[in-house]
Amino acid sequence: MTAWDEMVVVGCVARAHGNRGHVVVNPETDFPGERFRVGSTVYVRRQERVEPLVVTAVRFQRGRPIVGLGGVDTMNEADGLANAELRVPPEALHALPAGSFYRHELVGCTVRTTGGREVGRVTGVDGPVWGSRLVVDGGRGEVLVPMAREICVGVDLAARTIVIEAPEGLLDLNEAGSPGADRGI
């Protein structure tokens, strides 16, 4: 089985729902309907053990799945999963169209400008798929880079690099200590 650290986060249990052991999930996937369908398997880590859990029931409320999981039959058992990450092995992921990337694939990539200046390393990806931003550790602080095709002009996952055409001021806007950074502008 794939090691926990190599698995991909697809959701996080928010809380128990009802008295039949169901949980509300905050999805971390662009495909919640596919990922949390009846019969699919997700993995959770409890007391350093990785356990498979099969989805036995699902319905959506306000965009979040409410999920029944095999072996979780009571409210107390569901409460025990609060804040637990739900993961899947990388091979369980669907192939994406060209030019699309899973968030975990971008984390760790080095960001460079088209001029060759190293901006930093991607530590996360924030926002929804239509408005995602790379969170880059820029050395002097965090830099947020919109995942727009006009800005992220090249992504080479094999080389672990992302090339950006940064609009004037973008790289300085969010760096710690830059004018306006503490005011959120």
Secondary structure, 3 states (H helix, E strand, C coil): CCCHHHCEEEEEEEEEECCCCEEEEEECCCCHHHHCCCCCEEEEEECCEEEEEEEEEEEEECCEEEEEECCCCCHHHHHCCCCCEEEECHHHCCCCCCCCCCHHHHCCCEEEECCCCEEEEEEEEECCHHHCEEEEECCCCEEEEECCCCCEEEEECCCCEEEECCCCCHHHHCCCCCCCHHHCC
